[in-house]
Amino acid sequence: MRPPTSHGRQGSSSGRKPPPGPAPSAPRRTAERVCAMVAASGRLAVCDVAELNPALDVDDRTARAGARLLHRILDTTPPAA
């Protein structure tokens, strides 16, 4: 038997790696703080919010998260001079 590989699965004779899992994400509070700091800096020129696959968005979670972050940005951005 082969020892487990770094991703926890048994090694295979093909040498192929399994497909990557979901990307790690930052906690919501961290993302909100970063958005607020960038917006408050007065240097934010462009902001883009995109959802990659709405069909896989369980209970509209990512759509709501994007809306929260956009609201935080718009609510924190200083008025134009």
Secondary structure, 3 states (H helix, E strand, C coil): CCCECCCCCECCCCCCCCCCCCCCCCCHHHHHHHHHHHHHCCCCCCCCCCCCCHHHCHHHHHHHHHHHHHHHHHHHCCCCC
